[in-house]
Amino acid sequence: MSIVYILTNEAMPGLIKIGMTTTTVRDRMVGLDTTGVPLPFECYYAARVSEMAKVEKALHVAFGDHRVRGSREFFRIDPYRARAVLELLAVEDVTPREEAVIEPGDQEAIDLARRMRPRFEFTMANVPLGAELSFGRGEEYFATVINDRLISFRGHETSLSASAAVILGELGYANTSVQGTAYWLYQGRTLDELRRENEGVGPYGLES
């Protein structure tokens, strides 16, 4: 199996890891769960590709200006941008459908880290009331901003993260707690990326 993956980590906001594996993404995530990493990695997207090494190198070159360190596979870039490129080279989407649980309590630790972030408000990303949002993993999903924190989705008032969890569940993903700003887009860009840009802090900005 030849897989190129995009991983995120709640302990490393604003960073993604782009790598490859010949086993499974879950096996690779287990291998990365060392004592030097506070929280387990989560897979944002993974794809089986025909020429794994070439695809990984192409992504590393494409996002080279955002690389944290030459000898490491970490990049300061929105995961949606990296996925958009990897999808063009994918043979099959093999993103794990299960939660990022390696040891008992892992998911609870990830959920707690998410809850401790400052709450997202649309003014942080310069998104106006009434704006239409689209979902980054399904072209048929849309929502409307109704106030600074909530959206209207399928006629119901809800949050970004709650609606994202519903959609991902319908798409076959088991994760029940997700970062909504990493999936909902405004004018083709994630809300998380727009907030970092609006606040002038680049990809290191805290995530909601």
C-alpha positions in Angstrom: 0.0 0.0 0.0 1.3 3.5 -0.9 -0.2 6.3 1.0 0.4 10.0 1.4 -1.2 11.6 4.4 -1.9 15.0 6.0 -2.0 15.0 9.8 -2.9 17.6 12.3 -2.4 17.8 16.1 -4.3 19.8 18.7 -1.0 20.4 20.5 0.5 22.0 17.3 -2.1 24.6 16.1 -1.4 26.0 12.7 0.9 23.1 11.7 0.3 20.0 9.5 2.5 17.0 8.8 2.7 15.7 5.3 4.2 12.2 5.0 4.0 8.8 3.5 3.6 5.2 4.6 3.5 1.7 3.1 1.4 0.3 6.0 -1.8 2.0 7.2 -2.4 5.6 8.3 -3.5 4.4 11.7 -0.2 2.3 12.1 1.7 5.5 11.2 -0.2 7.5 13.7 0.6 4.9 16.4 4.2 5.1 15.5 4.2 8.9 15.9 2.6 8.7 19.3 5.8 9.1 21.3 6.5 10.5 24.8 7.6 13.8 23.1 4.1 14.4 21.6 1.5 15.6 24.1 -1.6 14.6 22.0 -2.1 12.0 19.3 -2.1 13.0 15.6 -5.4 13.1 13.7 -5.7 12.4 10.0 -7.2 15.3 8.0 -6.8 13.4 4.7 -5.0 10.4 3.3 -4.9 9.0 -0.2 -3.5 5.9 -1.9 -1.3 7.1 -4.8 0.5 5.4 -7.6 4.0 6.9 -7.0 4.2 7.6 -3.3 7.7 9.1 -3.0 7.1 11.4 -6.0 3.8 12.7 -4.7 5.2 13.3 -1.2 8.2 15.2 -2.7 5.9 17.2 -5.0 3.9 18.3 -2.0 7.0 19.1 0.0 8.3 21.2 -2.9 5.0 22.9 -3.5 4.7 24.0 0.2 8.5 24.4 0.8 8.2 28.1 1.7 5.9 27.0 4.6 8.2 24.3 5.9 9.1 24.6 9.6 12.5 22.9 9.3 14.2 21.3 6.4 14.7 17.9 8.0 11.1 17.7 9.3 7.8 17.1 7.5 5.9 19.9 9.3 4.4 22.9 7.4 2.7 26.1 8.5 -0.2 25.9 6.1 -4.0 25.3 6.2 -4.7 21.5 5.9 -7.5 22.2 3.3 -4.9 23.7 0.9 -2.7 20.6 1.1 -5.6 18.3 0.7 -6.8 20.2 -2.4 -3.5 19.4 -4.1 -3.2 15.8 -2.8 -6.8 15.0 -4.1 -5.6 15.7 -7.6 -3.0 13.0 -7.4 -5.1 10.5 -5.4 -6.1 7.0 -6.6 -8.3 6.4 -3.6 -9.4 8.3 -0.5 -8.2 6.2 2.5 -8.7 8.7 5.3 -9.4 6.6 8.4 -13.1 6.6 9.4 -12.4 5.8 13.1 -11.6 8.3 15.9 -8.0 9.1 16.7 -7.9 6.8 19.7 -4.6 5.1 20.4 -4.8 4.8 24.2 -7.8 5.0 26.6 -8.5 8.7 27.2 -7.0 10.0 24.0 -10.2 11.3 22.5 -11.2 12.9 25.7 -7.8 14.7 25.8 -8.3 15.9 22.2 -11.8 17.1 23.0 -10.6 19.0 26.1 -7.9 20.7 24.1 -10.5 21.9 21.6 -12.8 23.2 24.3 -10.0 25.2 25.9 -9.5 27.3 22.7 -10.9 30.8 22.5 -14.3 30.6 20.9 -14.5 31.5 17.2 -16.5 34.6 16.1 -17.1 35.5 12.5 -15.8 39.0 13.0 -12.4 37.4 13.7 -12.3 36.2 10.1 -14.0 39.3 8.5 -17.0 37.2 7.5 -20.3 39.2 7.3 -23.7 38.2 8.6 -25.7 36.5 5.9 -22.6 35.1 4.2 -22.9 31.7 2.6 -20.5 29.0 3.7 -19.6 25.8 1.9 -18.3 22.6 3.4 -14.8 21.5 2.4 -15.5 17.7 2.2 -18.8 17.8 0.3 -19.9 20.3 -2.4 -23.6 19.8 -1.6 -23.4 21.2 2.0 -24.0 24.9 2.6 -24.8 27.1 5.6 -25.6 30.8 6.3 -24.1 33.0 9.0 -26.9 34.2 11.3 -24.9 35.9 14.1 -21.3 36.1 15.3 -21.1 32.5 16.4 -23.9 30.5 14.9 -25.0 29.4 11.4 -28.2 28.2 9.9 -27.8 24.7 8.5 -30.7 22.8 7.1 -33.1 25.3 8.6 -31.7 24.9 12.1 -29.5 27.2 14.2 -26.3 25.4 15.1 -22.6 25.8 15.6 -19.8 25.3 13.0 -18.4 22.3 14.9 -21.7 20.6 15.6 -22.8 20.9 11.9 -19.3 19.7 10.7 -19.7 16.6 13.0 -23.1 15.8 11.5 -21.8 16.1 7.9 -18.7 14.0 8.6 -20.9 11.4 10.2 -23.0 11.2 7.0 -19.8 10.9 5.0 -18.8 7.8 7.0 -16.4 9.4 9.5 -16.8 8.4 13.1 -15.3 11.5 14.7 -17.9 13.1 16.9 -15.8 16.2 18.0 -14.2 18.2 15.2 -12.9 21.7 14.6 -15.6 23.3 12.5 -13.4 26.2 11.3 -11.1 23.7 9.5 -13.9 22.4 7.4 -16.3 25.3 6.7 -15.2 27.6 3.8 -16.0 31.2 2.9 -15.2 32.2 -0.7 -13.0 29.1 -1.1 -10.9 29.5 2.1 -11.3 27.9 5.5 -12.6 30.1 8.3 -9.5 29.2 10.3 -7.2 30.5 7.6 -9.2 33.6 7.2 -9.0 34.4 10.9 -5.3 34.0 11.0 -4.9 36.3 8.1 -7.3 38.9 9.5 -5.5 38.9 12.9 -2.2 39.3 11.2 -0.6 36.3 13.0 -0.1 34.0 10.1 -0.6 30.2 10.5 0.4 30.3 14.2 -2.9 31.7 15.3 -5.0 29.9 17.9 -7.7 27.7 16.5 -11.4 27.5 17.5 
